[in-house]
Amino acid sequence: MGRFRGQSSVEYAIVFAAFLAMIVGLGAVANLLESGLVLEHALQSASHHLSNVAAAAWADIFLY
């Protein structure tokens, strides 16, 4: 029984480290969402995508 004595401490340390990493990760995501960086990137990506789609749509219309 002596070799299982620290098992609960090791399990607690592993679970605590995973929980702490999750909390830090959620804080980082919240910081990105609050700063507006995610929204700015999404709008910038969407505008590039729509401009390429619009150009291709006009080409399809005129080539039809």
CHARMM internal coordinates of N, CA and C (Angstrom, degrees):
IC EDIT
DIST 1 N 1 CA 1.4536
DIST 1 CA 1 C 1.5120
ANGL 1 N 1 CA 1 C 111.66
DIST 1 C 2 N 1.3058
ANGL 1 CA 1 C 2 N 118.56
DIHE 1 N 1 CA 1 C 2 N -17.90
DIST 2 N 2 CA 1.4545
ANGL 1 C 2 N 2 CA 121.50
DIHE 1 CA 1 C 2 N 2 CA -175.65
DIST 2 CA 2 C 1.5258
ANGL 2 N 2 CA 2 C 113.61
DIHE 1 C 2 N 2 CA 2 C -68.05
DIST 2 C 3 N 1.3124
ANGL 2 CA 2 C 3 N 116.75
DIHE 2 N 2 CA 2 C 3 N -27.31
DIST 3 N 3 CA 1.4610
ANGL 2 C 3 N 3 CA 118.15
DIHE 2 CA 2 C 3 N 3 CA -177.19
DIST 3 CA 3 C 1.5257
ANGL 3 N 3 CA 3 C 112.99
DIHE 2 C 3 N 3 CA 3 C -80.04
DIST 3 C 4 N 1.3241
ANGL 3 CA 3 C 4 N 119.18
DIHE 3 N 3 CA 3 C 4 N -12.89
DIST 4 N 4 CA 1.4667
ANGL 3 C 4 N 4 CA 122.27
DIHE 3 CA 3 C 4 N 4 CA 178.15
DIST 4 CA 4 C 1.5247
ANGL 4 N 4 CA 4 C 111.61
DIHE 3 C 4 N 4 CA 4 C -97.97
DIST 4 C 5 N 1.2883
ANGL 4 CA 4 C 5 N 116.90
DIHE 4 N 4 CA 4 C 5 N 11.59
DIST 5 N 5 CA 1.4557
ANGL 4 C 5 N 5 CA 120.72
DIHE 4 CA 4 C 5 N 5 CA -172.11
DIST 5 CA 5 C 1.5351
ANGL 5 N 5 CA 5 C 112.79
DIHE 4 C 5 N 5 CA 5 C -67.76
DIST 5 C 6 N 1.3255
ANGL 5 CA 5 C 6 N 119.26
DIHE 5 N 5 CA 5 C 6 N -37.78
DIST 6 N 6 CA 1.4587
ANGL 5 C 6 N 6 CA 121.74
DIHE 5 CA 5 C 6 N 6 CA -177.09
DIST 6 CA 6 C 1.5110
ANGL 6 N 6 CA 6 C 114.18
DIHE 5 C 6 N 6 CA 6 C -97.20
DIST 6 C 7 N 1.3244
ANGL 6 CA 6 C 7 N 117.73
DIHE 6 N 6 CA 6 C 7 N 9.23
DIST 7 N 7 CA 1.4552
ANGL 6 C 7 N 7 CA 121.01
DIHE 6 CA 6 C 7 N 7 CA -176.29
DIST 7 CA 7 C 1.5173
ANGL 7 N 7 CA 7 C 112.04
DIHE 6 C 7 N 7 CA 7 C -62.21
DIST 7 C 8 N 1.2968
ANGL 7 CA 7 C 8 N 118.28
DIHE 7 N 7 CA 7 C 8 N -42.99
DIST 8 N 8 CA 1.4627
ANGL 7 C 8 N 8 CA 120.13
DIHE 7 CA 7 C 8 N 8 CA -178.54
DIST 8 CA 8 C 1.5295
ANGL 8 N 8 CA 8 C 111.44
DIHE 7 C 8 N 8 CA 8 C -66.57
DIST 8 C 9 N 1.3234
ANGL 8 CA 8 C 9 N 117.71
DIHE 8 N 8 CA 8 C 9 N -34.05
DIST 9 N 9 CA 1.4593
ANGL 8 C 9 N 9 CA 120.85
DIHE 8 CA 8 C 9 N 9 CA 177.18
DIST 9 CA 9 C 1.5227
ANGL 9 N 9 CA 9 C 111.23
DIHE 8 C 9 N 9 CA 9 C -66.39
DIST 9 C 10 N 1.3222
ANGL 9 CA 9 C 10 N 116.85
DIHE 9 N 9 CA 9 C 10 N -40.66
DIST 10 N 10 CA 1.4636
ANGL 9 C 10 N 10 CA 121.01
DIHE 9 CA 9 C 10 N 10 CA 178.47
DIST 10 CA 10 C 1.5162
ANGL 10 N 10 CA 10 C 110.28
DIHE 9 C 10 N 10 CA 10 C -67.10
DIST 10 C 11 N 1.3263
ANGL 10 CA 10 C 11 N 117.44
DIHE 10 N 10 CA 10 C 11 N -42.83
DIST 11 N 11 CA 1.4621
ANGL 10 C 11 N 11 CA 120.93
DIHE 10 CA 10 C 11 N 11 CA 177.88
DIST 11 CA 11 C 1.5215
ANGL 11 N 11 CA 11 C 110.62
DIHE 10 C 11 N 11 CA 11 C -62.30
DIST 11 C 12 N 1.3157
ANGL 11 CA 11 C 12 N 117.10
DIHE 11 N 11 CA 11 C 12 N -42.33
DIST 12 N 12 CA 1.4603
ANGL 11 C 12 N 12 CA 121.32
DIHE 11 CA 11 C 12 N 12 CA 178.12
DIST 12 CA 12 C 1.5259
ANGL 12 N 12 CA 12 C 110.12
DIHE 11 C 12 N 12 CA 12 C -61.71
DIST 12 C 13 N 1.3212
ANGL 12 CA 12 C 13 N 118.26
DIHE 12 N 12 CA 12 C 13 N -42.78
DIST 13 N 13 CA 1.4648
ANGL 12 C 13 N 13 CA 121.52
DIHE 12 CA 12 C 13 N 13 CA -179.02
DIST 13 CA 13 C 1.5266
ANGL 13 N 13 CA 13 C 111.15
DIHE 12 C 13 N 13 CA 13 C -64.72
DIST 13 C 14 N 1.3252
ANGL 13 CA 13 C 14 N 117.23
DIHE 13 N 13 CA 13 C 14 N -40.10
DIST 14 N 14 CA 1.4629
ANGL 13 C 14 N 14 CA 120.84
DIHE 13 CA 13 C 14 N 14 CA 179.75
DIST 14 CA 14 C 1.5165
ANGL 14 N 14 CA 14 C 110.67
DIHE 13 C 14 N 14 CA 14 C -66.90
DIST 14 C 15 N 1.3280
ANGL 14 CA 14 C 15 N 117.41
DIHE 14 N 14 CA 14 C 15 N -46.63
DIST 15 N 15 CA 1.4616
ANGL 14 C 15 N 15 CA 120.95
DIHE 14 CA 14 C 15 N 15 CA -179.81
DIST 15 CA 15 C 1.5233
ANGL 15 N 15 CA 15 C 110.50
DIHE 14 C 15 N 15 CA 15 C -65.66
DIST 15 C 16 N 1.3214
ANGL 15 CA 15 C 16 N 117.42
DIHE 15 N 15 CA 15 C 16 N -39.63
DIST 16 N 16 CA 1.4516
ANGL 15 C 16 N 16 CA 120.62
DIHE 15 CA 15 C 16 N 16 CA 179.46
DIST 16 CA 16 C 1.5238
ANGL 16 N 16 CA 16 C 111.22
DIHE 15 C 16 N 16 CA 16 C -65.03
DIST 16 C 17 N 1.3321
ANGL 16 CA 16 C 17 N 117.94
DIHE 16 N 16 CA 16 C 17 N -40.56
DIST 17 N 17 CA 1.4634
ANGL 16 C 17 N 17 CA 121.37
DIHE 16 CA 16 C 17 N 17 CA 178.57
DIST 17 CA 17 C 1.5266
ANGL 17 N 17 CA 17 C 110.93
DIHE 16 C 17 N 17 CA 17 C -64.73
DIST 17 C 18 N 1.3248
ANGL 17 CA 17 C 18 N 117.30
DIHE 17 N 17 CA 17 C 18 N -40.74
DIST 18 N 18 CA 1.4636
ANGL 17 C 18 N 18 CA 120.48
DIHE 17 CA 17 C 18 N 18 CA 178.33
DIST 18 CA 18 C 1.5265
ANGL 18 N 18 CA 18 C 110.67
DIHE 17 C 18 N 18 CA 18 C -66.14
DIST 18 C 19 N 1.3121
ANGL 18 CA 18 C 19 N 117.26
DIHE 18 N 18 CA 18 C 19 N -42.03
DIST 19 N 19 CA 1.4578
ANGL 18 C 19 N 19 CA 121.32
DIHE 18 CA 18 C 19 N 19 CA 178.85
DIST 19 CA 19 C 1.5222
ANGL 19 N 19 CA 19 C 110.76
DIHE 18 C 19 N 19 CA 19 C -64.49
DIST 19 C 20 N 1.3253
ANGL 19 CA 19 C 20 N 117.05
DIHE 19 N 19 CA 19 C 20 N -42.11
DIST 20 N 20 CA 1.4596
ANGL 19 C 20 N 20 CA 121.05
DIHE 19 CA 19 C 20 N 20 CA 179.08
DIST 20 CA 20 C 1.5267
ANGL 20 N 20 CA 20 C 111.19
DIHE 19 C 20 N 20 CA 20 C -65.08
DIST 20 C 21 N 1.3245
ANGL 20 CA 20 C 21 N 117.53
DIHE 20 N 20 CA 20 C 21 N -39.63
DIST 21 N 21 CA 1.4688
ANGL 20 C 21 N 21 CA 120.98
DIHE 20 CA 20 C 21 N 21 CA 177.02
DIST 21 CA 21 C 1.5229
ANGL 21 N 21 CA 21 C 110.99
DIHE 20 C 21 N 21 CA 21 C -63.73
DIST 21 C 22 N 1.3310
ANGL 21 CA 21 C 22 N 116.49
DIHE 21 N 21 CA 21 C 22 N -38.26
DIST 22 N 22 CA 1.4527
ANGL 21 C 22 N 22 CA 120.50
DIHE 21 CA 21 C 22 N 22 CA 178.14
DIST 22 CA 22 C 1.5283
ANGL 22 N 22 CA 22 C 111.43
DIHE 21 C 22 N 22 CA 22 C -66.06
DIST 22 C 23 N 1.3055
ANGL 22 CA 22 C 23 N 117.19
DIHE 22 N 22 CA 22 C 23 N -41.54
DIST 23 N 23 CA 1.4634
ANGL 22 C 23 N 23 CA 121.41
DIHE 22 CA 22 C 23 N 23 CA 179.35
DIST 23 CA 23 C 1.5366
ANGL 23 N 23 CA 23 C 110.15
DIHE 22 C 23 N 23 CA 23 C -65.31
DIST 23 C 24 N 1.3166
ANGL 23 CA 23 C 24 N 117.71
DIHE 23 N 23 CA 23 C 24 N -43.29
DIST 24 N 24 CA 1.4714
ANGL 23 C 24 N 24 CA 121.21
DIHE 23 CA 23 C 24 N 24 CA 178.84
DIST 24 CA 24 C 1.5282
ANGL 24 N 24 CA 24 C 110.10
DIHE 23 C 24 N 24 CA 24 C -64.66
DIST 24 C 25 N 1.3274
ANGL 24 CA 24 C 25 N 117.68
DIHE 24 N 24 CA 24 C 25 N -41.27
DIST 25 N 25 CA 1.4607
ANGL 24 C 25 N 25 CA 121.75
DIHE 24 CA 24 C 25 N 25 CA 178.12
DIST 25 CA 25 C 1.5172
ANGL 25 N 25 CA 25 C 111.99
DIHE 24 C 25 N 25 CA 25 C -63.29
DIST 25 C 26 N 1.3164
ANGL 25 CA 25 C 26 N 117.07
DIHE 25 N 25 CA 25 C 26 N -42.59
DIST 26 N 26 CA 1.4636
ANGL 25 C 26 N 26 CA 119.97
DIHE 25 CA 25 C 26 N 26 CA 177.43
DIST 26 CA 26 C 1.5205
ANGL 26 N 26 CA 26 C 111.23
DIHE 25 C 26 N 26 CA 26 C -65.37
DIST 26 C 27 N 1.3182
ANGL 26 CA 26 C 27 N 116.94
DIHE 26 N 26 CA 26 C 27 N -35.80
DIST 27 N 27 CA 1.4602
ANGL 26 C 27 N 27 CA 120.15
DIHE 26 CA 26 C 27 N 27 CA 176.10
DIST 27 CA 27 C 1.5135
ANGL 27 N 27 CA 27 C 111.89
DIHE 26 C 27 N 27 CA 27 C -64.63
DIST 27 C 28 N 1.3236
ANGL 27 CA 27 C 28 N 117.25
DIHE 27 N 27 CA 27 C 28 N -40.09
DIST 28 N 28 CA 1.4620
ANGL 27 C 28 N 28 CA 121.04
DIHE 27 CA 27 C 28 N 28 CA 177.93
DIST 28 CA 28 C 1.5229
ANGL 28 N 28 CA 28 C 111.29
DIHE 27 C 28 N 28 CA 28 C -65.16
DIST 28 C 29 N 1.3181
ANGL 28 CA 28 C 29 N 117.17
DIHE 28 N 28 CA 28 C 29 N -42.14
DIST 29 N 29 CA 1.4662
ANGL 28 C 29 N 29 CA 120.92
DIHE 28 CA 28 C 29 N 29 CA 177.88
DIST 29 CA 29 C 1.5299
ANGL 29 N 29 CA 29 C 110.24
DIHE 28 C 29 N 29 CA 29 C -65.02
DIST 29 C 30 N 1.3166
ANGL 29 CA 29 C 30 N 117.44
DIHE 29 N 29 CA 29 C 30 N -41.80
DIST 30 N 30 CA 1.4655
ANGL 29 C 30 N 30 CA 120.53
DIHE 29 CA 29 C 30 N 30 CA 178.12
DIST 30 CA 30 C 1.5189
ANGL 30 N 30 CA 30 C 110.59
DIHE 29 C 30 N 30 CA 30 C -62.88
DIST 30 C 31 N 1.3189
ANGL 30 CA 30 C 31 N 117.58
DIHE 30 N 30 CA 30 C 31 N -38.89
DIST 31 N 31 CA 1.4612
ANGL 30 C 31 N 31 CA 121.14
DIHE 30 CA 30 C 31 N 31 CA 178.27
DIST 31 CA 31 C 1.5263
ANGL 31 N 31 CA 31 C 110.60
DIHE 30 C 31 N 31 CA 31 C -64.21
DIST 31 C 32 N 1.3303
ANGL 31 CA 31 C 32 N 117.73
DIHE 31 N 31 CA 31 C 32 N -41.82
DIST 32 N 32 CA 1.4674
ANGL 31 C 32 N 32 CA 120.79
DIHE 31 CA 31 C 32 N 32 CA 177.90
DIST 32 CA 32 C 1.5250
ANGL 32 N 32 CA 32 C 111.60
DIHE 31 C 32 N 32 CA 32 C -64.56
DIST 32 C 33 N 1.3280
ANGL 32 CA 32 C 33 N 116.33
DIHE 32 N 32 CA 32 C 33 N -41.56
DIST 33 N 33 CA 1.4607
ANGL 32 C 33 N 33 CA 119.27
DIHE 32 CA 32 C 33 N 33 CA 179.78
DIST 33 CA 33 C 1.5259
ANGL 33 N 33 CA 33 C 110.97
DIHE 32 C 33 N 33 CA 33 C -67.98
DIST 33 C 34 N 1.3071
ANGL 33 CA 33 C 34 N 117.30
DIHE 33 N 33 CA 33 C 34 N -37.77
DIST 34 N 34 CA 1.4610
ANGL 33 C 34 N 34 CA 121.33
DIHE 33 CA 33 C 34 N 34 CA -178.84
DIST 34 CA 34 C 1.5259
ANGL 34 N 34 CA 34 C 111.48
DIHE 33 C 34 N 34 CA 34 C -69.17
DIST 34 C 35 N 1.3246
ANGL 34 CA 34 C 35 N 117.39
DIHE 34 N 34 CA 34 C 35 N -35.39
DIST 35 N 35 CA 1.4637
ANGL 34 C 35 N 35 CA 120.66
DIHE 34 CA 34 C 35 N 35 CA -178.50
DIST 35 CA 35 C 1.5231
ANGL 35 N 35 CA 35 C 112.13
DIHE 34 C 35 N 35 CA 35 C -74.74
DIST 35 C 36 N 1.3159
ANGL 35 CA 35 C 36 N 118.29
DIHE 35 N 35 CA 35 C 36 N -16.02
DIST 36 N 36 CA 1.4540
ANGL 35 C 36 N 36 CA 121.78
DIHE 35 CA 35 C 36 N 36 CA 179.54
DIST 36 CA 36 C 1.5160
ANGL 36 N 36 CA 36 C 113.45
DIHE 35 C 36 N 36 CA 36 C 85.15
DIST 36 C 37 N 1.3147
ANGL 36 CA 36 C 37 N 117.61
DIHE 36 N 36 CA 36 C 37 N 5.77
DIST 37 N 37 CA 1.4578
ANGL 36 C 37 N 37 CA 121.33
DIHE 36 CA 36 C 37 N 37 CA -178.36
DIST 37 CA 37 C 1.5272
ANGL 37 N 37 CA 37 C 111.53
DIHE 36 C 37 N 37 CA 37 C -65.81
DIST 37 C 38 N 1.3005
ANGL 37 CA 37 C 38 N 117.21
DIHE 37 N 37 CA 37 C 38 N -38.58
DIST 38 N 38 CA 1.4675
ANGL 37 C 38 N 38 CA 121.08
DIHE 37 CA 37 C 38 N 38 CA -179.29
DIST 38 CA 38 C 1.5335
ANGL 38 N 38 CA 38 C 109.96
DIHE 37 C 38 N 38 CA 38 C -66.82
DIST 38 C 39 N 1.3230
ANGL 38 CA 38 C 39 N 116.87
DIHE 38 N 38 CA 38 C 39 N -44.08
DIST 39 N 39 CA 1.4615
ANGL 38 C 39 N 39 CA 121.09
DIHE 38 CA 38 C 39 N 39 CA 179.72
DIST 39 CA 39 C 1.5208
ANGL 39 N 39 CA 39 C 110.79
DIHE 38 C 39 N 39 CA 39 C -64.73
DIST 39 C 40 N 1.3317
ANGL 39 CA 39 C 40 N 116.75
DIHE 39 N 39 CA 39 C 40 N -42.14
DIST 40 N 40 CA 1.4649
ANGL 39 C 40 N 40 CA 120.64
DIHE 39 CA 39 C 40 N 40 CA 178.83
DIST 40 CA 40 C 1.5238
ANGL 40 N 40 CA 40 C 110.82
DIHE 39 C 40 N 40 CA 40 C -62.08
DIST 40 C 41 N 1.3128
ANGL 40 CA 40 C 41 N 116.52
DIHE 40 N 40 CA 40 C 41 N -43.23
DIST 41 N 41 CA 1.4626
ANGL 40 C 41 N 41 CA 120.53
DIHE 40 CA 40 C 41 N 41 CA 179.27
DIST 41 CA 41 C 1.5346
ANGL 41 N 41 CA 41 C 110.75
DIHE 40 C 41 N 41 CA 41 C -65.18
DIST 41 C 42 N 1.3067
ANGL 41 CA 41 C 42 N 117.07
DIHE 41 N 41 CA 41 C 42 N -40.44
DIST 42 N 42 CA 1.4693
ANGL 41 C 42 N 42 CA 120.45
DIHE 41 CA 41 C 42 N 42 CA 179.56
DIST 42 CA 42 C 1.5163
ANGL 42 N 42 CA 42 C 111.00
DIHE 41 C 42 N 42 CA 42 C -65.10
DIST 42 C 43 N 1.3292
ANGL 42 CA 42 C 43 N 116.87
DIHE 42 N 42 CA 42 C 43 N -42.53
DIST 43 N 43 CA 1.4667
ANGL 42 C 43 N 43 CA 119.75
DIHE 42 CA 42 C 43 N 43 CA 179.04
DIST 43 CA 43 C 1.5191
ANGL 43 N 43 CA 43 C 111.68
DIHE 42 C 43 N 43 CA 43 C -66.61
DIST 43 C 44 N 1.3132
ANGL 43 CA 43 C 44 N 116.45
DIHE 43 N 43 CA 43 C 44 N -40.05
DIST 44 N 44 CA 1.4573
ANGL 43 C 44 N 44 CA 120.39
DIHE 43 CA 43 C 44 N 44 CA 178.93
DIST 44 CA 44 C 1.5277
ANGL 44 N 44 CA 44 C 110.57
DIHE 43 C 44 N 44 CA 44 C -65.03
DIST 44 C 45 N 1.3031
ANGL 44 CA 44 C 45 N 117.46
DIHE 44 N 44 CA 44 C 45 N -42.69
DIST 45 N 45 CA 1.4665
ANGL 44 C 45 N 45 CA 120.90
DIHE 44 CA 44 C 45 N 45 CA 178.66
DIST 45 CA 45 C 1.5180
ANGL 45 N 45 CA 45 C 111.20
DIHE 44 C 45 N 45 CA 45 C -65.91
DIST 45 C 46 N 1.3199
ANGL 45 CA 45 C 46 N 116.93
DIHE 45 N 45 CA 45 C 46 N -40.72
DIST 46 N 46 CA 1.4622
ANGL 45 C 46 N 46 CA 120.63
DIHE 45 CA 45 C 46 N 46 CA -179.33
DIST 46 CA 46 C 1.5251
ANGL 46 N 46 CA 46 C 110.67
DIHE 45 C 46 N 46 CA 46 C -66.76
DIST 46 C 47 N 1.3301
ANGL 46 CA 46 C 47 N 117.89
DIHE 46 N 46 CA 46 C 47 N -39.34
DIST 47 N 47 CA 1.4604
ANGL 46 C 47 N 47 CA 119.31
DIHE 46 CA 46 C 47 N 47 CA -178.96
DIST 47 CA 47 C 1.5213
ANGL 47 N 47 CA 47 C 110.70
DIHE 46 C 47 N 47 CA 47 C -67.45
DIST 47 C 48 N 1.3331
ANGL 47 CA 47 C 48 N 117.85
DIHE 47 N 47 CA 47 C 48 N -37.52
DIST 48 N 48 CA 1.4649
ANGL 47 C 48 N 48 CA 119.64
DIHE 47 CA 47 C 48 N 48 CA 176.49
DIST 48 CA 48 C 1.5167
ANGL 48 N 48 CA 48 C 110.48
DIHE 47 C 48 N 48 CA 48 C -66.21
DIST 48 C 49 N 1.2991
ANGL 48 CA 48 C 49 N 116.16
DIHE 48 N 48 CA 48 C 49 N -39.88
DIST 49 N 49 CA 1.4597
ANGL 48 C 49 N 49 CA 119.78
DIHE 48 CA 48 C 49 N 49 CA -178.97
DIST 49 CA 49 C 1.5248
ANGL 49 N 49 CA 49 C 110.27
DIHE 48 C 49 N 49 CA 49 C -67.15
DIST 49 C 50 N 1.3303
ANGL 49 CA 49 C 50 N 117.38
DIHE 49 N 49 CA 49 C 50 N -43.54
DIST 50 N 50 CA 1.4557
ANGL 49 C 50 N 50 CA 120.04
DIHE 49 CA 49 C 50 N 50 CA -178.09
DIST 50 CA 50 C 1.5200
ANGL 50 N 50 CA 50 C 111.86
DIHE 49 C 50 N 50 CA 50 C -68.69
DIST 50 C 51 N 1.3261
ANGL 50 CA 50 C 51 N 118.03
DIHE 50 N 50 CA 50 C 51 N -34.86
DIST 51 N 51 CA 1.4645
ANGL 50 C 51 N 51 CA 118.88
DIHE 50 CA 50 C 51 N 51 CA 178.33
DIST 51 CA 51 C 1.5222
ANGL 51 N 51 CA 51 C 110.45
DIHE 50 C 51 N 51 CA 51 C -66.77
DIST 51 C 52 N 1.3291
ANGL 51 CA 51 C 52 N 117.53
DIHE 51 N 51 CA 51 C 52 N -38.18
DIST 52 N 52 CA 1.4694
ANGL 51 C 52 N 52 CA 119.97
DIHE 51 CA 51 C 52 N 52 CA 177.11
DIST 52 CA 52 C 1.5218
ANGL 52 N 52 CA 52 C 111.13
DIHE 51 C 52 N 52 CA 52 C -68.16
DIST 52 C 53 N 1.3143
ANGL 52 CA 52 C 53 N 116.87
DIHE 52 N 52 CA 52 C 53 N -37.29
DIST 53 N 53 CA 1.4647
ANGL 52 C 53 N 53 CA 120.51
DIHE 52 CA 52 C 53 N 53 CA 179.29
DIST 53 CA 53 C 1.5164
ANGL 53 N 53 CA 53 C 109.93
DIHE 52 C 53 N 53 CA 53 C -68.67
DIST 53 C 54 N 1.3500
ANGL 53 CA 53 C 54 N 116.79
DIHE 53 N 53 CA 53 C 54 N -41.28
DIST 54 N 54 CA 1.4603
ANGL 53 C 54 N 54 CA 120.02
DIHE 53 CA 53 C 54 N 54 CA -179.33
DIST 54 CA 54 C 1.5193
ANGL 54 N 54 CA 54 C 110.62
DIHE 53 C 54 N 54 CA 54 C -63.98
DIST 54 C 55 N 1.3242
ANGL 54 CA 54 C 55 N 117.82
DIHE 54 N 54 CA 54 C 55 N -41.74
DIST 55 N 55 CA 1.4601
ANGL 54 C 55 N 55 CA 120.75
DIHE 54 CA 54 C 55 N 55 CA 179.04
DIST 55 CA 55 C 1.5302
ANGL 55 N 55 CA 55 C 110.37
DIHE 54 C 55 N 55 CA 55 C -62.98
DIST 55 C 56 N 1.2995
ANGL 55 CA 55 C 56 N 116.83
DIHE 55 N 55 CA 55 C 56 N -42.98
DIST 56 N 56 CA 1.4653
ANGL 55 C 56 N 56 CA 120.27
DIHE 55 CA 55 C 56 N 56 CA 178.76
DIST 56 CA 56 C 1.5236
ANGL 56 N 56 CA 56 C 110.87
DIHE 55 C 56 N 56 CA 56 C -67.43
DIST 56 C 57 N 1.3089
ANGL 56 CA 56 C 57 N 117.95
DIHE 56 N 56 CA 56 C 57 N -34.70
DIST 57 N 57 CA 1.4650
ANGL 56 C 57 N 57 CA 121.13
DIHE 56 CA 56 C 57 N 57 CA 179.15
DIST 57 CA 57 C 1.5227
ANGL 57 N 57 CA 57 C 110.25
DIHE 56 C 57 N 57 CA 57 C -66.19
DIST 57 C 58 N 1.3270
ANGL 57 CA 57 C 58 N 117.72
DIHE 57 N 57 CA 57 C 58 N -43.18
DIST 58 N 58 CA 1.4750
ANGL 57 C 58 N 58 CA 120.20
DIHE 57 CA 57 C 58 N 58 CA 177.36
DIST 58 CA 58 C 1.5215
ANGL 58 N 58 CA 58 C 110.52
DIHE 57 C 58 N 58 CA 58 C -62.79
DIST 58 C 59 N 1.3063
ANGL 58 CA 58 C 59 N 117.90
DIHE 58 N 58 CA 58 C 59 N -40.23
DIST 59 N 59 CA 1.4575
ANGL 58 C 59 N 59 CA 120.41
DIHE 58 CA 58 C 59 N 59 CA 178.21
DIST 59 CA 59 C 1.5234
ANGL 59 N 59 CA 59 C 110.50
DIHE 58 C 59 N 59 CA 59 C -63.89
DIST 59 C 60 N 1.3002
ANGL 59 CA 59 C 60 N 117.40
DIHE 59 N 59 CA 59 C 60 N -40.43
DIST 60 N 60 CA 1.4704
ANGL 59 C 60 N 60 CA 120.56
DIHE 59 CA 59 C 60 N 60 CA 177.58
DIST 60 CA 60 C 1.5164
ANGL 60 N 60 CA 60 C 111.24
DIHE 59 C 60 N 60 CA 60 C -64.73
DIST 60 C 61 N 1.3208
ANGL 60 CA 60 C 61 N 117.35
DIHE 60 N 60 CA 60 C 61 N -38.78
DIST 61 N 61 CA 1.4609
ANGL 60 C 61 N 61 CA 121.13
DIHE 60 CA 60 C 61 N 61 CA -179.53
DIST 61 CA 61 C 1.5241
ANGL 61 N 61 CA 61 C 110.31
DIHE 60 C 61 N 61 CA 61 C -65.30
DIST 61 C 62 N 1.3477
ANGL 61 CA 61 C 62 N 116.34
DIHE 61 N 61 CA 61 C 62 N -46.99
DIST 62 N 62 CA 1.4579
ANGL 61 C 62 N 62 CA 119.57
DIHE 61 CA 61 C 62 N 62 CA -176.61
DIST 62 CA 62 C 1.5361
ANGL 62 N 62 CA 62 C 112.21
DIHE 61 C 62 N 62 CA 62 C -73.29
DIST 62 C 63 N 1.3192
ANGL 62 CA 62 C 63 N 117.55
DIHE 62 N 62 CA 62 C 63 N -28.01
DIST 63 N 63 CA 1.4553
ANGL 62 C 63 N 63 CA 119.83
DIHE 62 CA 62 C 63 N 63 CA 178.77
DIST 63 CA 63 C 1.5143
ANGL 63 N 63 CA 63 C 112.38
DIHE 62 C 63 N 63 CA 63 C -83.56
DIST 63 C 64 N 1.3179
ANGL 63 CA 63 C 64 N 117.92
DIHE 63 N 63 CA 63 C 64 N -9.54
DIST 64 N 64 CA 1.4494
ANGL 63 C 64 N 64 CA 121.00
DIHE 63 CA 63 C 64 N 64 CA -179.21
DIST 64 CA 64 C 1.5171
ANGL 64 N 64 CA 64 C 108.28
DIHE 63 C 64 N 64 CA 64 C -73.54
END
COOR INIT
IC SEED 1 N 1 CA 1 C
IC BUILD
